[in-house]
Amino acid sequence: MQKTSKTYELFLSVTPGLEEFAKEELKELIRYEFFNTIEFNNEAGLLLKSQDLFSLLTLIKYLKIPTRALLRVEEFKARDLPKLYKKLSKINWNDYIPTTDFEFKVSSHNSRLFDDRKIIKAAKDAIADYQKAQPFKAKYNELTWSHPPIIFIRFEEDMCQVSIDCSGERLDKRGHKIFTAKAPMRESLGAALIRFIDSNEEKGYTLLDPMAGSGTIVSEYLFQDQVNSKRHYNFENFPLFRKQAAQKVNILNDEIQRKALANDINRDNIKAIKENLEGFDLEVTHGDFFKMEELSENNLVIACNLPYGKRIKTQKNIHEFVNDFYAKAQKLGAKSAYAVMPETFIIDKKFKAMRSQRINNGGIWVQFVKVSYN
């Protein structure tokens, strides 16, 4: 691990409501020897600090809950556009974005600089003049970016904070899910659900998603203990990262034998699941969950992203549908059943439901709801 006297900061953006899941994930990861140089500030959002840039950026590949990772490059005071241009032109952009194809996202709060168009023009001019004076090496023209680098410029009063997106595609775009279904579940939400289940169940349970769609829940369950090497991340193109000595990192081992079952009533979804999760210990069946026969699994946990009655409709009243789901799970011999559903859904008191905190799922506030049958 190569360290410098500079402390680097990495900010992780998380879906509202998933913060605690993300914090628990980070606490588990940074206890490993490879990442133990990383400081996690539990009081200032999901902010990581380290002098070991390689470890800090490599950690991104192990994260399941966050949606983006931003490397903070510089922070300075700027009250006018000439000062902004001057400060931006002094940043060593060749350390991060050896390309002329990049984008900007600007935000301003109580600042004298608030016009996005003028701010972006000053930033473009500053970077263009820097790259003209100090061209990046021709070999970097061959790099492939999953998404053009995004430069974030944020003003809080007169302070300007400059960050660069390390993700490329959102982090919940894992790279192994080729086919999707209608109203697909975000992988970050699925990963949080698995973390919620793992915290409430003994190890070694078999997971069944009876209305699996394209298989997000079972996918996150099976990939829970594995590093994501199925996709490219923009930080892998940063020359400052590439200069670090290549190091093999292998901290997540599938120590738990994970077995999953996936069922869906739609044949196209069944095909998608098989294509997306080929090679895993996964049994896939086609049929109506409410007509399934009792399963022989001794340690069965059922988990499902239930239809919300919006993009996907149900023939019966949605509250009746939810309670029928929990009743059927019990008949199938499950020890417990989990569902993702809007917080407004009504569950019969006989089920003694346990709810997670509220989660903003694309503008709909949902919760993870557990029902035990012990």
N, C-alpha and C positions, 0 to 999 in steps of 0.2 A: 504494500500500500504506500503510495507516494503522497506525502502531506506537504503543505506549504504553510506559510505564516498567515495566509488569508483564510478567513472563515467564509465558507459558501452557505447560502441559504436556499432551501427548497420549500416552496409553498404548495400544498396539496389542496385542490378544490374537491369538495364532497357534496353529494346531494343532501339538501336539508333533511335532517332526521337520521342520517347515517353517520353522524360525527362520532358517536360513542363506539360504533362498530369499527370505524377506521382507527380510532385511538387504540382500541384493544389489539387490532391487527399490528399496529406499529410497535406497541409495547412488546409483543411476542417476537417480532423480527429483529429489533435492535438489541436484543439480548444475545444474539449470536455473535461469535467472535469477529466475523468479517465486518459486521455493521456496528460494533460497539463503540466506534469513534463518533457515532452520530448522536447528537443531542436532540431530544424531542421536547419541545416546549408545550406542555399540556395546558397552559393557561392563555396562550396567544394563538388559538386556532391550530391548524395542522401545519406547523412550521418546524422544519428540520434544519439543523446546523452541523457543519463538519468542515474540518480542514482537509479531509480526504474526499476529494471530488469524485473519484472513481467509485468508491463505495456508496456515496450519496446518490449518484445517478443510477448505479446498478440496482439499488434498492427498488427503483420504480418497477422493474420487471417482476417483482415479487408481490406487488400490491394488487389486491382484488377489489377494494372498496372505493378508492378515489377515482375521479373521472379525468382529472388533469393534474400535471405537475409543472410548476413554473419555477425556473431558476432565476433568482434575483441577481441582476447584473450590477446595478448601480442605484444610488439614491443621492439626491442633491437638491439644493434650493434653486428654483427658477421662477422669476417673476415676470419675465418677458420672453418673446420668441428668440431674440438674438442670444440671450443667455442659455436658453434651451438648446439652440443649435450648437453653441460652443461646447456645452457639456456633452451632448450626444456625439459630437465629432471626435471626442477624446477617448471614447470607449473602444476597446480593441475588438471590433466586430468579427475579425477573422478568427478569433478564438471560438466563436459560436456559430455564425451563419456564413459560411463561404459560398454564398449564392446571391444573385441579384433579385431573386424571386421570393419575396416575403410579404407578409401582411401586418397590419396594425390593428390593435384594439385600444381605444382611449377612453378613460373615465376621469371625471373631474368633479371635485366637491369643494366648494368654498374657495376656489382658486381664481387668480387673475387670468390664468390661461384656461379657457373653457371651450374655444372653438375647435372642434375635432379636425376640420379641414386644414386650418392653419397649423395646428400641432403636427398633423401627419406630414404636411408639406415640409415643415422645418426638419422633422425627423428623416424624411426621405433624402432631403438635400444633405443633411449631415452624414448619413451613412454612405450616400453616393460619393461625396467628396472624400470621405475616409478611404473607401475602396479604390477610388481613383489614385489617391496618393500612395496607398499600400495594397496593391492588388493581391488577392488570395491566390494560392498556388493552383496551377491549371489542373492538377490531379483531382481537385475537389469538384470539378465540373462533372465528373463521372458519378458523383453520389446520387442516390435515389432518395427522395423525400416522400413519405407517405402523404404528407400534406405540407404545403409551403410553410416555412417557419412563421410563427406569429410573435410579434413583439408587442408586449403589453406596456402601455405608458399610463401610469396612474398618478393623478394629482390629488393631494390632500392639503388644502390651503396652498402654501407656496412650496411644499415639498413634492418632488417628482421621484417616483419609483419606477425603474425600468426592469422588466422581466422578460424572459424568453421561454416560450412553451417547449417543454421537453418531450411531449407526448406524440405529436403528430396527430394520428387518429385518437379519439377519446380512449382512455385507458380501459373502459369497459368493452371496447371493440377488441376482443381477444385474438382474433385471427383464425380460429379453428371452426367457427360457426359460419359455414358457407351458405347454408340455406336457412331461411326464416319463415315464420308463419304470420298469420294476421294478429295484430296487436301484440308484438313480441315483448317479452319482459327484458328490461335492461340487465346485463350481466352483473353490474355492481349491486343491484337490488337482490338478484339471486344469490350472490356471494354473501351478502349480509344475512339473508334468510338462513343459509347453511350455517353461518357463524352463530346465529340465534338458536338453531336446532342443536348444534354441537354443544352449546353451553347448557342445554337442558336435557341432553340424552347421554347415556353411557356409550362409550366407543364400540364400534363394530355393528351398528344397526344397519339394516337394509332399507334403502330409501325407495319409495314408490311415488312417482308423479303420475296420477291417473288421467290428467288432462294436460299432457306435456307440451303441446304446441310443437315448437322446433327443438325443445329439449334444454332450455336454459337452466332450469333448476338441477336436473340430473347432471348436466355438464359442469356446473359450478361445484357440485358435490364431488364429482370424480376428479376434477382439476384442483380441488382445494389445497392439496399438499404439494403442488407442482409449480415450478417457475414457468412463466409464460415466455416461451421462446418461439412461438408460432407466428410472430409478427415483428415489424420493424418499429423502432422508436426514433424520433428525431434527435434525441441526445446522442445517439450512436454516431451521428454525423458531426458532432461538435469536435473540431480539431483539438480543443483543450482536453476533451475526454479521450480522443483517439491517441493522444500523445502518452497517456498513462500506460504503463506496462500491462499487457493483457494478463488477467488473473482468472483462474477458474474458480467459480463460486458454486457451491453445491450444498445448500443448507436445508432445503426442503426435500425431505425424503418421504415417500408415501409409506409411512410406518403403519398407518391404519389401513387394513384391508377394506376397501370401500366397494360395496356392491349396490347396484341400482337397478330399478325396474321402471320402464317408461311405457305408458299406454296413451293412446289417443283415438278418438272416433274418426279422425280424418286421415285417409290413406296417404295424402300428400305430406302431411306432418310426419307420419311414420317413416316415409322415405327420407325426409329431411333429417330426422333424428339418427337414422342409421348411417347416413352420409357424414353427418357432423361428428359422430362419436364412434366411428369405426375403430376397432382395436381395444375398446374398453370392456370391462366386465359388466355388460349391460344387456338385460333382456328386454326386448321391445315387443309389445303386443298391440293389436288393433281391436277396438271394441268400445262399447258404452260402459263407462265406469259404474253406472248404477245397475248394470246387469252382470258385473263381474262376480265370479264365484269366490268363496273364501280361499285365501292364500295360505300356503303351508309355512310361510316364513315365521320363525320364532321371535324375531326382534325387528318387527316391521314398523317403520315410521312413514306416514303418508304426508306429502307436502304438495301444495298446489297454488298456482296463481289463478284464483277464481275469476270468472268473467265479472266485470263491473256493471254490466247492464247498459253499457254505452256503445263501444265499437262492436262488442260481441254481446248479442242478446240471448236471453234464456226464455224458454217456453213458459215456465212458471214464474211466479213472483220471486224476485231475487233473494229476499230474506228466507223464503221457503226453500229455495235452491241451496242456500248456504247451510241451513240446518239439515237438509237431506244429505249434503256432503259429509257432515260430521257423523250423522247416523250411519251412513253406508260405510265409512271408515271403521267404525266400531264393529259392524257386522263382519267386515273382512278380517277381523282379528288384529287390527293395528293396536300397538301400545299407546300411540298418540298420533294426532293429526295436526298439521300446521297449514295455515292458509294466508295468503296475501289478499287483503280486501279493504275497500274504503271503510273509514272509521264509523261511517253512518250505518253500516250493516248491522242488523239486529240478530243476536244469537240467543237461542233459548237458554234460560238460566240453568236448565238441567245439565248443561255441558260444562259448567264451571270454567269458562274460558280465561286464559291468561293473555294479556295484550302487551305488545312492545310499545315503544314510543311512536309518535306520529312521524310519517315519512312522506315527503313531497314527491310523488311519482308522476312526473310530467304534468303538474298542476292539480293532481288529485291526491288528497291526503289519505294515506293508507296506513295500515298497521299489520304486523305479523300477529296472528292469533293462534295460540296453542290450546288444544283440548286433549286431556289425558283420560285414559280409560282404565287406569289401575284401580 
